[in-house]
Amino acid sequence: MYSRLVITLFTILLLLTSCDIANDTDSNDGNGTLRVFLTDAPADYDAVWIDIQAVRIHLNDNDDIDEDDDGWITINQDPMRVNLLDLTNGELKVLGETELEDGTYSQIRLILGSDNEIVKDGVSHTLDTPSAQQSGLKLNIHAEIEGGEVYTLLLDFDASRSIVEAGNSGKFILKPVIRTVALATTGAIEGTIEPEESLSWVYAIAGQDTLAGTKANTNGDFRLIGLLPGSYTVAIDPSEGGFQKKELFDVEVMPSDTTNVGIVFLGGE
């Protein structure tokens, strides 16, 4: 009887230990999730249409990556045509979501098509895209994907800096300027400009660098997202005449928080 009891207890202990090992193994084997969003710093155009054919990411902590490297993983291959000017004041466009193995992902690549255009003063212009960008616009990210975690990557496409007009020829060239940040590490600044008729441009400046920009909507509301923690100067530049520019100094941003600067009144000139 005693020996049978010892064997039974030993068997139970073995089963419990096996379950613990299995649970540990399951927790280590889980994939992480990557979500990719697009936003825009606005430009003085009626529309900026970008033709995105696919989005890919690379599992490799190495900036020198060949385009035919097997490490490229497709996040989304459903073509989409996006008007960047719809993505201001914190508006986001989902570019893709996928599960990924644990690891360091060093680059993301946007495959651009040829159907890119801008609309300026009501007139549509073809936006020329160099062939190298169509084969893959590569951005360094160095994203650490961990099992069971969600990593949200924000691509901030600066339309105003990304479009170059070739002299007075009426030809426009796309040279993308895109800032990449992990959204969880960033904060935001928001507020309201009065009078709303000023239709003001709003910029977040750190030192000498303008890191984000937007244009207040018709209600005067604005929101700047994707800002790393730190102290910023918020510069307000009315696009309509009769109003004064204004700067707000030492606006603090914390991760995952929104700093509201309240109502900012612009006096007359």
N, C-alpha and C positions, 0 to 999 in steps of 0.2 A: 504494500500500500504506500509506504513512504517513498519508495523509488518511483512509483507511478505519479505521486504528487510532485516530486522533483522534476520529472520529465514534463509534466503538464505546465508547471510554472516556467520552466525553461522555454517551452514552446511558445507560451504567451509573450514572454520577454522578447523572444526572437521575432515574433510577428510585429510587436510594437516598434522594435528597432528598425525593422524593414520598412514599416509605414513611415517612420521619421525620415529615413534615407530617401524614400520615394518622394515625400513631400519636399525635401530639400532639393532633390533633383528637378522636380517640376518647377519650383520657383526659380531655379537657375536657368531652365531651358526656355522660359517665356520670352517671346519677342517684344520689342518696343514698338511704339506707333509714331510715325512721322506725319505731321500735317504741314502743308505748305500753303501760305497765303500771300496774296499780292495786294499792295496798296500803292498810292501814288502821291508824290508832291506835285501840285498842279502847275500847268503852264498856261500862257496867254493865247490859247487856241480854242476853237469851238469844240474840237474832238481830236483825240489821238488814238487811232486804232492799231493794235498790235496783234499779229497773227501768231499764236503759240500752237505749235503742232504736237509737242510732247515735252514731258518733264522727266529728267533722269537724275540719279544720284550715284555717287561712287563710294564704295567701301575700301578706303585706303587712306592712310595718313601721310600722303605724299602729294605735293603740289604738281610734280612733273608726271602727268597722267596722259597716256596715249589715248586717242579717240577710239581705237579698236580694242582697248583693254577690256578683259572679261569682267572687271569689277563694276561696270555700269549696270544699274538696276532701274527699270522703268517704273516711275511713280504714276504717270498718267499719259496715255497716248490718244486721248480723245481731243481732236483739234478744237480750239476755242479762239474766238476773235474778241478782244477785250478793248473797250474804250477806257483808257487810263483815267480820263477826267471824271468818270463815274466813281472813282475810288479815292475820294478825298474826304477829309474830316473824319478819319477813322473807319471809313467803309473798306471792306475786305472782299477779295475774290478768292475762292478756294481753287488752288491749282492742282491739288491732289492729296490723297491720304493713303498710306500703306503700312503694313507691318514689316519690320526689318529686324534682322538679327542684331544682337549686341555688337557694338563696335564703334569705331571712329569713322565717320563719313566726312570726307574732306572737300568734296566739290558737288555742286548741283549744276545741271546743264539744262538750259532752255533751248529747245529746237524751234527756230523761228521759220515761218513760211514767208512767202513773198507778198501776201495780201495786206500790206501795211500802208496806212495813209493818215494824213492829218487834214483837218478842215480849219481853214483860217479865213476870217471875214466872209464866211459863207461859201468859200471856194475850196473844193477838194483837191489835194495834191498827193501824188504817190510819194511814199516814204521809202526811199531806196535803202535796202538792207544789204551790206556786204556779204558775200557768199560764205565767209568764215563764220559769221553769226548765224546764218541759216543752218550750217552744219552743227552748230552747238555753241551757244553763249555760255561760257563756263564761269562760275562764281565760287570762290573759296568760302567754305562755311565751318569746317571742323566741328561737326555735331557729334556729341557723345550720346549714342542710343543705348538705353538700358532696358532690360526686360521688365515688362509691366508698367513702364513709364511712357508718357506722351510728350514728345518733343515738337513744339510748334515753331516753325521757321517762318519769319516774315521777310519778304522781298519788297523793299521800298524803291519803286521805280521812279526816278526823278525825271519827269517828262521835260521840264524846262531846260535841263542840262543835257538831255539825251538827243535833242534834235538840233541839227546844224544846217543852216541855210547857206547854200553855196553861192556867195555873192548876191547879185540881184537877178540871178537866172531863174528864180522860182523853183529851183531844185532843192529838195530837203533830204538829208541823210540821217539815218538812225545810228547813233553811237551810244548805246545804252549805258547809263550811269545808275547802278543799282546797289543799294545798301542792304546787307543781310544781317539780321539779328535774331537771336533766340527770344521769342516773345515773352517767355516767363521771366527773363532777366530785366525787362524794361518796364517803364511807366509811361504816363501820358500827362499832357497839359491841356486843359480846356477852359473856356470862358465865353463871354458874350461881348461883342463890340457894339457900342452905341455912338452915334446913330447907325442903324443897319444900312442906311443908304450909302455909307462910305464904301461898302463892298471891299473890305480890307484884306490884304495879304498878311499872313501871320507866319513868323519864322522863329524857330528855336535855335539859338546861337550859343555855342560853348567856345570860349576864347575867340579865335578868329574864324571858326568853322561854323557854317550854317548846316545843321544836321537834319533838320526837318522843316517842312513848310506846308502851308495849306491856304485856302481862301475861305473866309467866313461866308456862311450861306446867307440867303436873303433875310433870315431872321437875326443875322449878326453872330450866330453861334459858330464856334470853331473848336477843333480837337486835333491835337498833334500826338501821334502814337509812335511806339517803337523807340523811345528815348531811354538811353542807358542812365543809371543813377548818377546824379550830379546836380550842379547848379547851372542854370541857363538864364540867358537874357531873352525875353520874348519881345521881338520887334514887330510893330504893327504899322503897315504902310497902306494907307487908303488908296484905292484905285480911282476913286472919284475926287474931283477937285473940291476945294473949300474946307478940307479937313486937315488937321495936323497929324504928323507922324508921332508915334509914341513908343517908348521902351519901358519894359518892366524888368527890373534887375533882381538877381539872386532868387530866381524861382526854382525851388528844390523839387527834384523828382526822385521817387523811391520805387524799387521794383514792385510790380503788380499793383501799383497805386495810381490814382489820377489826382493831380493837383489842379484844383479849380481856382482860377484867379479872379473869379467873379465878373462883374460888369466893368468894362473899361470904356470910359467916355472920351471920345475924341473931340477936342475943341475946334472951333473954326479958325481959319487962317486970317 
